């Protein structure tokens, strides 16, 4: 079956739409690892599925890194079975800013900072073990750390994140030409190991 497509006008109609967070919603599901995007793109808003653009490498990188065990093709919208699999694995997804735009560069610094406050409130409620923010530039702006680098952030920040380990990982957007599926897979596996979702050893 052919993958769904959208016209530019159709995508534009989803500007400023909100995509619900993917969080535990059933008994026994525990949020171990919360991935945080910058904000939803228009394709994500149209399908109500995070990281849904066909050029995004998020789900292929998760699969390559062993973070998920079944492939997810979200371009038509994540299936109920996909969502259950993610939740059962202990994986959640949110965003710093929740309104959809064509490009993250359309967000103001004020929006990013306000989104950062909302994110820390979400973490305080849901108590993930690890928070992985996908995008160093957005992280620096949203949280006022202009010299931050990729990877595990200082443990001195853990109390500000309700005890969660805070990591910054590469953005999986196809526009991020510095990264490949392989490098993204390595980064995402590292945070999944920290969250206890996978072990260091490859099977």
Secondary structure as UniProt FT lines:
FT   HELIX           8..12
FT   TURN            13..16
FT   TURN            27..28
FT   STRAND          33..37
FT   HELIX           42..47
FT   TURN            50..51
FT   TURN            54..55
FT   HELIX           58..64
FT   TURN            65..66
FT   HELIX           74..76
FT   HELIX           80..88
FT   TURN            89..90
FT   STRAND          91..95
FT   HELIX           104..106
FT   HELIX           109..126
FT   STRAND          130..134
FT   HELIX           136..143
FT   TURN            146..147
FT   STRAND          151..152
FT   HELIX           155..161
FT   TURN            162..163
FT   STRAND          165..169
FT   TURN            174..175
FT   TURN            177..178
FT   HELIX           181..194
FT   TURN            195..196
//
